[in-house]
């Protein structure tokens, strides 16, 4: 969404994103046209007789992010914060070689990528080998990780010392106690040495961190099925602990969660509720919420504006706000800070708070200048933006910028439809054939777009009559996200100012589910999104995909989706994040045949 391709135009398609039928449970609803979503609040059909679709597999690899946090937290447990931080820095180049998880338009979350290539295998081994090297780098580290018995030059206590380390390290890495067979294998066939031996220790750690129980999530369930015909089982206590920690922390269970799994209290209602609350209250829960919100809003697509500063029209357009090399990173941090604030710092915040906020969250001067506010310290009350048009999530700089000296309303509109209304936007084959003409003084951006894509009778108009008005609402912000009342047009070759044209943000909305209404300001659009009920349903869909690593089935997952949507409508953003863990589907697994 954020790095816009050339102006797309004709023979495209707007419709619901994939996921079963995708149909709302409201009268007069439909899909495929972009305006046939129904005007009543969107809901899901809950049929309690339908079997849950659950996770698609009972064997999943750790995502790259989960692997990174798992190793970091493992090192912190064994070495303590200071030594673990130094080891973490040394390991960074090796983690960089792990292939990134692939996301696509229809598989927008990293957890949905289950591919394993030879590049994965090689990178996993390299990481494991170098973790082993960091643990054994000095006697002090060995003493911390293994115990003083490994460095006291007393061979009589070495055997028990190594046995204890294998049990302790294995329990942390595998997220459960080792079986007797596993413990015997690692002691006899991997470690091999009689007493403490540095090379044998490195072999042991490398092997354990290369083993499937570390790299993969195995879920076999309890012995007795919940539904034998459907092969559905409740997770064991340790499997449930792993699912909770990987979901909320992107990492391994900590000592308290493992203890709750060991003694079985995690399988009681009270014990489970307490652990869910504890995990979400922990600062590590920001890892998962940041990952979810960042992927939902596709912030990775924020363009690098600094690459075009040598262009005369762009340099003139930017003026004193010429982008520096760190601006992109700071812009992403700004929107992440906003989401963190309304999810963790003010945990009772609603979706309406997020979409209608007048606060600014820039923690770097280059971004704060774009908002016209002081830098926020990240702790006190965030400053309020003076411009009344700067309202809510959708007026963050991250969703307005591009690297050209002109705005891209089509991409702004398509983003809202796609990510907040779950209307898929299929770009047409001829999208690269239609381009705006930068530096055209006679017509502003909106006028050119309307002429090229909304001509009466045009095959482009069917989609663009829906997309364009949503994007035009944001024409009060330029391509650097700054507020404006007039559009400045620059000559692309010389960088001279050719014209200043009035900005028109008045539109009639026809986007699906929003109802036909005349608006001219971003807060009116945000309110329309909230009133429609569809933004809540769309967010529930996205959080489902992030959690279960698959697209939703609107028929089989309807009850779960409806409860998530309802939690968001009646409660807070944080409440929706927590609600998923209390669903039966979160605690169950369907075994492969």
N, C-alpha and C positions, 0 to 999 in steps of 0.2 A: 504493500500500500504506500509506504512512505517514500520510496525511491521510484518516482513515477516514470514509466516508459513513455515513448511518444504518445500523443493523443490517440486513444483508441476510439473506434467509432461504430462500425456497422455490423449487422448480422450476428451480434453477440446474443447472450441469453442471461436472464436473471431468474433465479429460482431458489428453493430451499437447498441448504447444504445436505449432503448425503446422510443417511441414518435411518434406515427403515423407510416407513412411509413419509416421515417428516411432516405429517399433517397436524394442524392444530385441532383441538377438540372443541372448536367453536362453530356455530352455524355459519354457513355461507363461506366457508374457508376453502382455500385451494392452494396450488403452488404452480410455479413455472412462469408466470407473467410478470412478476414483480409487484403487481398491484392486487393480486388475488389472495392475500393472506388473511382477509377478514378484518373487520374494524373492532371487534370485541377483544378484550384482553386474551392473549394467547395462553393456552393451557395444554397439558398433555392428557391423553386418555389413559386412565389407570385401570387396568384389568388385572385384578389380583389372581385370576385363574391362569394367566399366561406365565410360563416358566421364565425365570431370570436368565438373561444371556450371560451374565457374569464376565470374568476375565476370559480372554480368547485362548489363553495357554496357561498351563501350570508350570511352565519353565520359561523364564525370561532372563535375559542378561541385564546386568546393571547398566544404566545409561552412563555416558562419559562423566556427567556431573556427579552422579551417585558414586561412581568409582573414585572420583577425585576426593569427594568429601569422606568416603569410607576410609581411604588410606590416611587422610589428614587426621581424622578422629581416632583412628587406630594408633597412629604415632603419638598423638596427644595423651592417650591413655597410658601408653607404655613409657614414654620419655618425659612427659611433662611439657607445659606450654612452650618454654624457651627453646629447648632442644628440638621439639617437634617443629617449631617454626623454621629453624635453620635447615632441618632435613627437608621440610616442605619446599623451601626455595630451591634446594639442590635437585629436587625431583621434578620441578616445573617443566624443564625441557623434555623430559621423558613422557610426561602426560600430554604434552603438545603433540606428540606423535600418535596418540590414540585417535582413530578416525572420529570426526564429529558425527553426532547422530543426525540423520537426514530428515528434514522436514519438507513437506510439500503443501500446496494449497489445501489438499484434502486430507493430509496427515500432518497437521500443524504443530504437533507436540513431539518433543524429542523421545518421550517414552514410547511412542508408537513405532519407533524404528527397532526392529528385532534382528536386523541383518548381522551376520558375523562373517567377516572375510579373513583372508590370510593376514591382511594388514592389522586387523584386530588382534589376532593371535600373537603376532610378532611384537606388537606394542604392549600387550598385556604381560608377556614374558619380560620385556625390557623394564617395565615398571616394577614387577615383582623382584627382579634381580637387583635393581637399584635401591628398592626399599630395604632389602636384605643388607645391602652394602651400607646404607645409612644407619641401620640398627646396630651394626657391628663396627662402626667407624672408630670407636674409642672404647677403652675399658669402662669409662664412666657411663656410656650409653648401654653397653652390655649389662653392666650392673643394674641400671635402671630397668631395662627391658626383661632380662632373664632372672636377675637376682644376684646378690653379692656372692652367692655360692659359686657362680661361674667365673669369678675373678679373684677368689681368695687363695688360689694355689693349693686348695685342699681337695684332692681327688676323691676322698671318701664321700663327699656330699654331691658330687657331680651328677650321678645317675638320677637321684631324686629331683635335683634341680632341673634337669632337662625334661624329665617326665612332667613336672609341674608346669614348665613353660609350654610344652606341647599342649597340655590340657587347657591352659589359660589362653594362649594365643589362638588355638583352634576355636575355642568357645566364642571369642571376640570376632574372628574373621568369618566363621561359618554361621554365626548368629544363633548358635545352639551348642550344647555339649557334644563333643566327639563321641562316636560310637567306639566300642572296644576295638573293633577291627581297624577303624581309622587311626586310632592312637597307636596301635601296634604297627601298622604300616609305616607311619611317619617316623616312629622310633627305630624300627628294625631296618626298613628298606630305604629310608631317606637319610636320616641322621647318621646312622652307621657307627660313628665313633663311640668308644667306651665312655670316656669322660668328656669334659668340655673341650670343644674344638671349634675354632672360629670358622673354618671352611665348612664344617658340617652344619653349623648354625645358619650360615648363609644359604646352603643347599636346602635346609629345612624351611626357612622363611620363603625362599623363592618358590618351592614346591607348593606350599600351602596357599600362597597368594596367586598361584597359577591354576589352582584346583577349581573344578566346577562349583563346589559348594560356596566358594567365595565369589566367583565371577557371575554366577547365575542365582536366580531365586527359584529354589525348588519348593513346590507346594503340593504335598501328597494328601494332606488332610488327616483327620482323625479316623480310627478304624471303622466306626459305624457310619454309614451314609445317612444324610438327611433325605435324599431321594435316590434310591438305588437305580431306578430305571433311567434317571437323568444323569447318574454318576456324580451327584452333588454331595460334597462333604464339607463339614466345618473345619476350618484351619486349626492346626495344633497351636498350643500356646506360643511356641517359639516362631512358628510361621506367622502368626498374627502379630507378634512383636516386630518381626521384620517388615511386614507390610505396613504397619503403623510408622515405623521409623523411616523407612524409605519414602513413604508418602509425605510425611510432615517435616522430616529433617533432611531428606535426600541422603541418608547415611545409615550407619549401623545403630542398633539398639544400644543405649547406654547401660550402665550397671543396674540402675533402678528398674528399667524395663526388662532386662534379662532376669533380674531377680523375681519380678512379677510373673514372668513366664515359667521360671524354675519352680516356684511354689504353687502355681496354678491360679493365683488370684487374678491374673489377667483374663481368665475365662469366666469370672463372675461379673455380674452387671456393675456392681459398685467398683470393683477393681479396674474394670475396663474403662468406666467413665472417668475415674480418677487419673488414669494414665493418659487418656485422650486429652483431658484438660491440661495436664502437666506438659505434655509435648507441645501443645499449641501455645502455652504461655511461655515456653522456653524461647530464647532469642534465635535458636537454630531453626525455628519454624519459618523465619523470614526467608530462608533459602528456598523453600518450596513455593511460598506465595510469590516471591520475586520471579521464580522460574515460570510459574503459571501465568501471572499477569504479563510478563515480558513476551511470552510466546503467544498469548491470547491477542495482544496488541501489536505483535510483530515488530517490536522495537529494534530488532537486528537490522531492519531495512532502513533505518534512519541514514540518509546519505551523508557522505563526507563533503561538506560544503567547501572545505579548505582547498579541495583539488581544483576549484575553478576561480581562485582569487586572481589569477593572472589574466583572466578575460576582462576586457575593459568594461563591458556592460555590467558584468556581475560585480566588479570592484566598485563601480560608480553606484550601483544599486545598494550595495552593502554599506558604503560610506564608512563611518567610524566604527561600524559593527563588523568589519571584515573578519570572516571566520578564521580562527587559529586552528592548529592541528588537534587541540584537545576539545574543541567545541562539540563535536559529535558525541564523545564520551560524556561530556557534561550535560548535554541535552537528554540523553538516555537516563542519566542519574537523576535528573529533575523529575521525570515522570515516575521513575521507580520510587523516589522519595515521597511523592504524592500518594501513591498506592500503599506504601508502607505506613504512612501517617493514618490513613483511613481504615487500615486493617489491623495494625498493631499498636500504634501510639494512641489512637482513639478507637478502641475495639467495638464500641457500640454504633459506629458510623454506618449509615445506610447507603444503598446505591444512589439515592437522591443526593446525599451529601457529596458523593464523589462527582456526580454529574453537574451539580449546581454550585460547587464551591467557588468562592471569590478569593481564595488563598493562593499564594505563590510559594514554591518549594525549591527554588533555585539555590544551590549551595556553592555556586561559582559565579564570579563577577560577570563573565561573558554572557551567561544565560540570564542572570538577574537584570542586566541592562536591557535585554530584549523584552522583559516584562515591565521594566520601569520601576523596580522595587529594590530594596536592600537585600544583600545576601542573607539567607536564612541559616541559623546556626544548627538546625536539625533537632533542637531540643525545645526551645520556647515556642510560643504561638507563632505560626507562620504569618508573614506580612500579608495584608490585603492589597489586591491590585486596584489602582484607582479607576482604570477603564472598566466601565460597567459591562462592556461586551466580553470581557475576559472571564468567562464563566465555565467552570467545570473541566473535566478530563479532556474533552474534545478541543479545547482551546490551548492545550499544552503545546509548546513550540515543537515537540517531537512529531505531532500529527499535522503540522502546517508547513514544515520546511521542505525545500528541495534545493538542488544546486544550480538553479537557473535564475535569471533575472525576471521571472514571471511566475505566477501561481499556477497550480494544476488542480482546478476545482473538480475535474472528473475523478482523479485519484482520491481526493478528499471525500467526495461523495461515495465512491465505491468502497472505501474503507468503512464508513459508517454502516452501509448496507451489509457488507460482508461480516464484519467482526461484531457489530452490535445488534444487527437484525437477523443474522444468519441467512442472508440472501446471497447465494453464490453468484459471482460475476464471472461469466465465461467470456474472455476476451476474443474478439472475432479474428479470423484469419488475416483480415486486411488492416489490422490495427496500426501497422507501421506505415501505411500509405497515407495517413491523414495527419498533418502536422500544423501546429500554429506557426504563425510568422512573427518571431521576436522582432521587436523594434518597429512594429506597424503602428504609427501614430494615429491613424484614422480610426482604429478600432481597439478597444481594450480587450482583455482576455475573455471576459464573459461574452461580449458581442461576437468575437470570433468563434467561440465554442458553440454558441447558439446557431450561428450561421452554418457551421460545418456539420453539426450533429442533430439539430432539432428542426431542420427545415420541414415544413408541412408535407406529409406524404413520403418522407424519406424513410428508408428501411432502418436508419440509425435511430430515428426518433422514438421508437417503441421502448428501447432501453434508456436512452438519454433523457427522455422526459421524466424518468424516475431518478436517475443518478444525478443529473446536473443540478437540479434545485437544491439538493442536500449539500453539494459542494459550494454552490453560490452563496449560501448562508455565511460561509467563512471568508468571503472576499474582503471583509474588513480587516484581514490580516495578510501581510505580504509573504513572500517566499522565504523570509527568515523568521516568520512568526511574529513580526512586529505589528502593532495596531496601526491602521491607516484609514484615512477617509478619502484619499485620492490615489489612483494608480499612476505610478511614474513609469514612463516608457523610455528606454534608452536605446541608442543606436548600438547594434551588436559589435560593430567594428571599431567605432571611435569612442564609444562610451559616453557620448553627449546626450543630454536630456532632450528628447523629442517632444514630449507632451506630458501633461498631467490631466488625467481623465477622472471623472467622478466614478465612485464605486457604488454599485447597486447590489444590495443584498436581499432585496424583496423577492420572495418566491411563493409559489403555491405548491405545497407538498403533495406528492402523489405516491410516495413510497409506501410499500405494502405494510398494512397494519397501523399506520400513523394517522389515517383519516385525511381527508382533503382539508387543508387549512392554510391560510395566508400567514406567513411569518417573515421576519427580517433579521432576527437576532439569534445567536447561538443558544442562549438560554431557553428560547422558545422551542428550538429543535430538541434540546435536552429534555424539556418538559413533555414534548410530544412523545419522545422515546419512552419516558417513564409512564405516561398515561396509557400508552398502547399495551403495556404488559409484555410486549415482545422482547424488549431488551433483557428483562429478567429471565425469560425462558431461554433466550439465546445464551446468556451467561451460564445458566445451568447446564446447557448442552456442552459448552466449552469446558466447564470444570469436570463434567463427566468424562470427556475425552482425555483430559489430562490425567485423571485419576485411574481410569480403567485401561488406558493405552489402546483405545479403539474408538470407532465411531459408535454413537448410540443407535439402538434400534427403538424407534419411537413406539412400537407396539409392545415389545417384551420389556423394555426399560421404562415404560411410561410412568409407572407408579413412583419409581425412584426419581425420575426427572421432575415429576410434579411436586414431590416433597422438597427437592432442592429449590425449585422455583418458588414454592410457597415460603420456604425459609428466608429467601431473599426478599420477597415482597413484604413479609410480616416482621422481619428481623434485620440483621446486619450482614455486611460482607463477611465478617469473621464467622458469624453464625452459619452461613452457608458452607464455609470452608470446614467447619467442625462437623456439620450435619452429615457429611458424606461418610465419616467413620462410624456412625451409628446405624448405617444401613446394613441389612442382612447381607446384601451382595458384597459388601466390603469384607465380610467375615467368612465367606464361602469360596469354594473352588470347585470347578467342574473338571474332573479328570478326563484326560484323553482316553479314547477307546483302547 
